[in-house]
Amino acid sequence: MTLADRHNYVAPKGATLRFRLICLRLLLVVTLVSGCSSPEQEQLKTVTGLAMGTSYSVKWLPVNAAAEQAYGSQINDLIRQVELTMSTYMDASDLSGLNGSPAGIWHSVPAEMAALIAQAQAISQSTAGAFDITIGPVVDLWGFGPDPKPETIPTADQLDALRPLIGHQQIVVRQNPPAVKKANANAIDLSAIAKGYAVDRVAQWLEQQSIEHYLVEIGGEIRTKGTKPDQQPWRIAIESPGQQTRSVFEVVRVENRAVATSGNYRNYYEEGGVRYAHTLDPQTLQPVRHKLASVTVMADNAARADALATALMVLGEEKGMAWAAMHKVPAYFIIWQDNQFVARQVAGFGQFIEP
């Protein structure tokens, strides 16, 4: 998306709500590394657009130029369909219908939603609740949701009032027939995994069209296959957490896999001399207090990378690195230590770093 596109874009009503703010809350700061245009690069077909409160970019090496003229609109329709299913700010979405359903009964949902909720629940269990799709109301209360920063930080009584509604254990999902049951009036929020899922859907669709070389990016979530036209791997820049200027901290190769980065250094506010960051711990219902600035995760699919980046950000540098090492998840941590940012990598992430 060009700078002019960004200035001319008017978000649909509500787009500045859940998805747009969660995109900020989970600031996924990986970007495609590109240099001067070359004949090989010009062979790539590229489509860009706006959806899910953010921008998307899809690049691929064409196979059938005539048939691929319509791919732009088809990709946009596919992403919009995911949004219509998973959005919390669209009253007509399937997720909004689920959130408005009574507690204690099975509510029918699309099969893709049931599968994604099951994936989210598995990650919640694996990370001991560091990833939790019921955390949305707490995000809103702290002012990182649709409403602006609160005049005062939430009180203990306000947080205690929400506590009965928070906890992934309160959500039960089944696949056949696809349905979800809530223990209470829970509000499920899939924003920390839905963009990654949309990336996966587009990637799978491209492969169905016999596309073997592509890069799909939505709001910073990325999945690749094959190589660029010059037969070089796709290269992605991890942004430096410095708050003054945007710069590259590290460059990594992303080959036939997905990558996601969650950051904790841009979306925050200060109250009474205390800094409150957007990353909230589902256990304490409070902003995290560790020194982890960002974490980048490699995974087989973008939905998993998206969710795990969030979970490791919640866990912090020590617990996060221990979890990633134990579960053999390649991850790259940028930590504020001794008045500077230092990097730590686990589970073989170093093999992806560009020399």
Sequence and secondary structure as in RCSB ss.txt:
>XXXX:A:sequence
MTLADRHNYVAPKGATLRFRLICLRLLLVVTLVSGCSSPEQEQLKTVTGLAMGTSYSVKWLPVNAAAEQAYGSQI
NDLIRQVELTMSTYMDASDLSGLNGSPAGIWHSVPAEMAALIAQAQAISQSTAGAFDITIGPVVDLWGFGPDPKP
ETIPTADQLDALRPLIGHQQIVVRQNPPAVKKANANAIDLSAIAKGYAVDRVAQWLEQQSIEHYLVEIGGEIRTK
GTKPDQQPWRIAIESPGQQTRSVFEVVRVENRAVATSGNYRNYYEEGGVRYAHTLDPQTLQPVRHKLASVTVMAD
NAARADALATALMVLGEEKGMAWAAMHKVPAYFIIWQDNQFVARQVAGFGQFIEP
>XXXX:A:secstr
  HHHHHH    TTTTTHHHHHHHHT   EEE   S  HHHHT EEEEEEETTEEEEEEE  S TTGGGGHHHHH
HHHHHHHHHHH SS TTSHHHHHHTS TTSEEE  HHHHHHHHHHHHHHHHTTTSS TT HHHHHHTTSSSS   
SS   HHHHHHHGGG  GGGEEEEETTEEEEESSS     HHHHHHHHHHHHHHHHHHTT  SEEEEETTEEEEE
S  TTS  EEEEEE   SSS  EEEEEEE SSEEEEEE SSSEEEETTEEEES EETTTTEE  S EEEEEEEES
SHHHHHHHHHHHHHHHHHHHHHHHHHTT  EEEEEEETTEEEEEEETTGGGGB  
